[in-house]
Amino acid sequence: MIREFEYHIAWTDVMREGRNFIGLIEFQRKLPCPLMQTYWVQALWVFNLRRMDELEAEDAAVAMLEQIDEITPAGTVIYKDGVAL
């Protein structure tokens, strides 16, 4: 899944961790940061205490990405419930 925000673009991915899979939400600025002129990719790991196969990990990442309300210009992720990372 891909989502565009005002300053960032975000997408889901999956990473293998041993026999398990972990969902990822990755995001980067659409335009270079005025201070650094770079396009760094940041990642949020979507953990689950039980083992997940690849499809479950992707679904968990998609569900988490859908809950993001905003990613600020500084890269702070704000969820619909007001929690900020």
Helices and strands as residue ranges (DSSP letters): E 2-4, E 8-17, E 20-29, E 41-46, H 54-66, E 68-71, E 77-79
